[in-house]
Amino acid sequence: MIKTHKCKGTCSKSVTVEISDGVIKSAQFVGGCDGNLKGVCALVTGMDAEQAAQRLEGIRCGFKNTSCPDQLSIAIREALRGE
């Protein structure tokens, strides 16, 4: 399953995540802090998708109510639900 999520409240515009058999195969952001987001994507690749979503959920960026990792957790959960 490949899911593209339009990010809300972050510098990144969208995130695409590919999940197969409950494991994240790849993730990629459009926009945002390039190096940091490449690092986040490299770290979650190969992880159990639900575990990654749990770890990333609720992370905030400064005074914002969300962050790029939090938006990735939303994309992961949407993909797992088949949305």
Sequence and secondary structure as in RCSB ss.txt:
>XXXX:A:sequence
MIKTHKCKGTCSKSVTVEISDGVIKSAQFVGGCDGNLKGVCALVTGMDAEQAAQRLEGIRCGFKNTSCPDQLSIA
IREALRGE
>XXXX:A:secstr
 EEEEE SSSSEEEEEEEEETTEEEEEEEEES HHHHHHHHHHHTTSBHHHHHHHHTT   TTSS  HHHHHHHH
HHHHHHT 
